[in-house]
């Protein structure tokens, strides 16, 4: 069996060709890196205890370094020489895990494979800042509704964030029930704080200032992304994940077919494009750096996509004097324009990719403006 010293350079250079591969370290017996067919790499220790062969995962490459993993392997071997069996102990502990241990399983089995990268990033932030400090050390089947309510109440000054945290905990606890770690969800019965719905719309003067600010934006890719949000009402994530093959710009009715993997509802959303949107995209396509990946909004490396629009939006909104406007508010503004032009809530909901008409009902009050104008016109005839 060939061995070599495992360093970051060595592990990074191991090819991922769809095979399950193990490479052992030349310094610590049994310490090795495993490369799965998916391409993920993790460090582990192979050893014998009680006459049985064991394999114990130490950590993922990238999360820990080879030197950190090797030091942990040294520590584990010392414990094994004293008669311990860390693999068996870990399996026993995982039958009754702490919330922190369950968090890792939540990431591996649910969040990373099923949620958008941005959502996973938000989950990690909520966990690190608010959930782990008070609850991470507690056994998951010992967490009570009082624990959840106390944590939720502690964040009452930020109701939206508190409710978001509660939703994450509730999802984790539902999965804990499904995976047989506990019998119930302790988040049930904890009432969310009232949230004042935010629907910021732009007036005509603000829209004009925004258009002029976008013309002055030096980041062309960022400006196109913001225009695409404006002209289609698409979510930021849908725009940043867009690839050229999703667009048919030459058709009689230009179309953008957003795949289910990019939408919040995990359903395909077909968006007819206006002439302005199609023309703008066609002109950008001629300038956009070519790549095999085909990202519409590429990053510095054309083979990778842009991860956010924070920089260009901060500059554009400041230039336009729209400091209280979020990028997501452009989606609300799109809906407000559609309502004012007489589109039905059902059509608007279908175009925006809402999962139910109740989501679109937030714009129902905007229908009063054209109705009021109609009533005034009729009133003036008498």
N, C-alpha and C positions, 0 to 999 in steps of 0.2 A: 504494500500500500504506500503510494507516494505521499510524502508530507512536505510542507514548507511553512515558513513563518507567515502567519496571517497578518497582513498589514492592510491599511485602508486602500492603498494602491492595488494590492493583489486582489482584494475582494471586489473592488470596483471594476477590475478588468476581467472578472470571470464572466464568460459569455452566457447569455440566457437563451438557450436554443430549444426550449420546450421539454428538456429532460430534467429528472430529479437527480441532483448532483451533490455529493458531499466531499469537501476538501479538509483534511485534518491538519492541525497545527503541529509543527516540529518541536515546539517547546513544552507544551502541556499535554500529557497523555489524554486522549479521548476528546479534547477540545477541537471543535470543527465548525465550519460554516456550511449551511445547507442552502442550496439554490433550488427553489420549487419550479415546476413547469410554468407557473404564472410569471416567474421572474423575480419574485420576492426572495430576499436573502436574510437568513437569521442565524445566530450563533447558538450552539448547543454543546452539551457534554454527554459523551457516551461512557458509561461505567457499569460495574457489576455490584449488586447488593443482594444479600440473601440468596446467592446462587442464581440470580436472574439478571439478564441484560437490561439496562435502562437507558433511556434517552431523555435528557432534560433541556428544554429550551431556555436560553439565557436572555435573549433579546433580539430585536430586529436591527439589522445593519442600517445605519443612518440615524437610528434612535440612540444607539450606543456605539462606541468605537471598538475596534478590535482589542485595543489595550484594556479598555474597561471590561469587556467580555472575558478576556483572558484572566484578569484579576479576580473576577467573580468565579471563574472555573477553578482557580487555585483555592479560593475559599471553600468552594463546594467539595473539592477533593479532600481537603483537610477534615471537613465534617464527616465525609464518607469513611475516612480512615478511622474515625472515632465511633463508627457503627451507625451513623445516621443514613437515612435513605430519603434525600430531598425530593425525589420524584414522587414517591408514595405519599410523603407529607404534603406536597403541593396538591396532589389529587384529592387527598382528604380535606384539605382546606377549601378547595374549590367546590366541594359539595355544600359548603356553608360560607360563601365568600363575603368579604367586606364589599361595601359599595365601590371602593376603589378597584378591587379586583374585577367586579362585575362591569365597571366602566370600560376596561380593556376588552372584555368580551362583547360589550355593546358596540364598540368601535369596529371590531373585527367582523362580527356577524351581521350587523345591521347598518350602522352609519356609513362606513366607507364603501361597501358595495351597493347601497341603495340610495344614498343621499348625494346631492350636488356638493362639489368641493366647498363652495361658499357656506353651505349649511353645516357641513362638518366643522369648518373653521369656527363658525358661531358656537356650535356645541362645545368645542374644545375651550373656547374663551369663557363660556358660562361655567363649565366644569372647573376650570383652573381658578377663576376669580371668586365664585360664589358657592358652589356646591361641595367641592372637595374639602375646603378648610373645616366646615362644621360637620359634614356627614361622611366623608371618605373612609374614616377608620371604623365606622359602625357596620356590623354584620347586616347584610341586606334584609334578612328576615326579621331583624330587630328594629328596623326603622318604623316609626309610628306616624299616624296622621298628625299628632301634636308636633313631631319633629319637622314635618313638612310645613305645617301652618306657621310655626315659629320662624322658619327660614323665609317663607313667603312674606310674612309681615315685616321682617327686618328690612325688606326692600320696598316698603310702601311709598317711599319718596319717588321711586321710578316705577310706576305701575306697569308700563309696557314691558320693561325689562324683567320685572318680577313675574309677570304672567308668562313671558317667554320661557323663563327658567322653570316655572311650574309645568309647562307643557313638555319640556325636555324630561323632567323627572317623571312625569306621568307616563310618557312613552317608555322610559326605562323600566318602570315598575310593571307596566303591562307585559313587556317582554320577560321580566323576571317571573311573572305568573306563567306565561306560555312555556318558559324553559324550566319550570318546576323548581324555582328557588324560593318562592313564597306563595301563599294562598290568595292574597288579595292585593289591591293597589291602594296604598295609603294616601295617595293624592286625591282620591275621590272624596268629595265632601268639602274640599278646600276651595272656597269661592275665589274666583279671580277678581282683581280690582277693576273698577270701572275705567274704561279707556275712552277718552274723547276721540272719536274718529277724525283722522286728519285727511282732508281732501283739499289740497292747495291747487288752485287753478290760476292760470295766467290771464291777464287782460290783453287787449290788442297791443297796447304800447309796450308791455313787457315782452310779448312774443316778437315784436319788431326788434327790440333791443337784443334779445337772445339771438335772433338770426344774424344781426350785425356782429355780435360778439363771436359767433361761430366762424364767420368769414375771416376774422382776425386771428383765429387760433392756429399757432404754428404746428401743432400736432395734428396732421391731417387724418390719421387713422382714428384718433380720439374724437375729432370733430365729426367724422362720418358716423361713428358709433352713436354719438349723441343725436345726430340727425335721424338715424334709424330708429332710435327710441321715440323721437318726436313724431315721425311720419307713420309709424306702425303701432305705437302703444306697446311695443314689446318690452319685456323685462330685461334688465341689464344682463343677466346671465344668458338669456336667449341670444342677445346680440353678440356677446363675447364668445359664445360657442358656435356661432354661425360659420358655415363653410360654403364656398362658392357653388358646390354641386347642389345645394338646397334651393338655389335660385334659378328661375327661368325668366330671364330678363328680355328675351326676344319674342316671347309669345304675345298674342293679341291681348291677352290679359296677363301681364307680368305677375309672377307668383313666387312667394316664399313659403316653402314647406318645412316647418320646424319639426324635427324628429321628436318622438316621445321622450327620448333620453334627455332632451334639453328643456322640456316644459315642466312646470310645477305639478301639473295634473298627470304627468306621464302619459299623455295622449298626443298624437300628431295634431298639429295646428296649421292649417293652410291659410295663409294671409295673402289675398290679392294686394298688389302694390299699386300705388298711384303713379302717374307718369313722372312726377317729380322724383319720387323715391327710386323708380327704375332708372331714370336718367342719371341721377346722382351716383347710384351704385355702378352703372356701366362706366361712367367716367373714372370712378375710383378703381374699378377692376383693372383698367388700363395702366394705372399708376401703382397699384398694390404690388409689393414684392412677391414674386412667384415662389411657390413652394409645393412640395408634394402633399403636405397636409391641407393646403387650400384654405387657410384661415382668412376670413374677411377682415378681421381686426387682428393682425399678427402682432406678436411681441417683438422685442429687439432681434431675436432669432426668428426668422419667418416660419420656421417649423413648429414654433410654440405659439400659443394664443396669448393675447393680453389678459392679465389676471384681474385688472380693475380699471376704472375710469376716474379715479380720485383726482389725479393731477389735472387733466384737461377740464373736468367739470368744475373744480375749484377756481381755475383761472377764468373760464367762460362765465360762470355765475357771478363772479366778482366784477368782471368787465361789464356785465349787463345790469349790475345793481340788483341781483336776485339772491342776496345772501341768505334769505330764509327759505329758499326753494331747494328741495332735494332732487337728485336725478330721477328718483322714482315718481316724483310729482308730475313728470312729463307724461307718464302713463295716465294719471288722473286728468291732465289737461287734454290729452287726446280724446278721452271719453266725453269731457265736457263740450268739446267742439262738435263731436258726433251727435250729442243730444241736441245741441243748439241748431244743428242742420236738419233735425227731424228724424234721425235714426232711432229705431226702437231699441229698448233695453235688451231685448232678446238678440238682435243682430249685433249690438255692441258687445254683449257677453260672449257670443260665439267668436267674434273677431279677436277679442282680448284673451280668449282661452279660459274664461271663468268656468269653474266646475258646476256652478248652480246659478240660477237667476237671482238668488238672494245676495250673492256677491255683487251683482250689478245694480241691485236696488239702491246702493249708496248714492247713485247718480239720479235717482228718480226725481228729487226736488228740482233738478236743473230743467226738467221739462216744464216747470211753471213759467219760465221766461218767455218761450215762444207762445205758450197758451195765453199769457197776459198780453203779449203784443197783439194776438188775434182778437182778444176781447176788446182791446182799445180801438182797433180798426173798426170793429162792428159798432162800438159805442159812438164813434165819430160819424157814422152814417145817419144817426138820428138827430 
